[in-house]
């Protein structure tokens, strides 16, 4: 059984972000490729965006459940 302590939002629906011990928000760089047309020719460019990391336990709980089910199949399903 798992209990999610953080689900990515507060009680008012505002996003909650992960923070470093000093209180600064944790950020990661996301790489995106964009295809644009300039002068009749397609060009691709790479964008690097800084994204704030949402504080959410639910993905980790889901992965832990799948690992558990891999080791212990559901009774009656073998």
N, C-alpha and C positions, 0 to 999 in steps of 0.2 A: 504494500500500500504506500502511496506517495502523496505528499501534501505540497501543493504549489504555494510557495510563500510570495512569489512575485509573478505577476501575469502581464507585465508590460504597461499597465495603466494604473492610475490611482483611483480612488473612489468617485472622483468627479469625471473620469474618462480622459484625463490628461496623460500623455505618454510619460513613462518613467524610464530613465536611461541609466546604464551601468556607470559607476563612478570609481575612480581610483581612490586609494586611501586618503589622499590629500583633498578630495572633493571634486576634482576635475572630471568632466564627462569623458568616458572612454569613446574613442572614435577609431574607425578603420577606413582604409581606402578601398573604394569599389571601382573596378575598371569596367568601363562601358565602351562598346564600339558603336559608332554612329555612321550611317551611310547617307551622304548628301550628294546632290547633283549641283555641280558648278560648271557653267559654260557648256551644258549638254553632256558632261562626262560625270560618271559616278565616282565619288571619292569616299574613302573610308578614313575616319579619324578616331583616335582613341582618347577617351575622356577619363580623367582620374578625379573622382568625387569623394569627399570626406563625408562619411555617414556616421551618425551617432548610433551606438549599439543599445538597443532596447533591452531592459532588464526583465527577462522572461524565463521562467523555469519550465514551462510546458514542453518545449522541444526536447529538453534533456530527459524529462519524465517519459515521454513517448519512446525515445531511444532505449532507455533502461527497460521499459516494458517489453520491447521487441527482443532485446538481448535475453531477458528472463524467459520469454516464450520459446526462444531458440533452444535454450538449455532444458526447459521443462514444458513439453507440449501440453496442450489443453487435454484434460482427461476425456477419454472416449473418442478422440480424434486420430488415434493411431491405427 
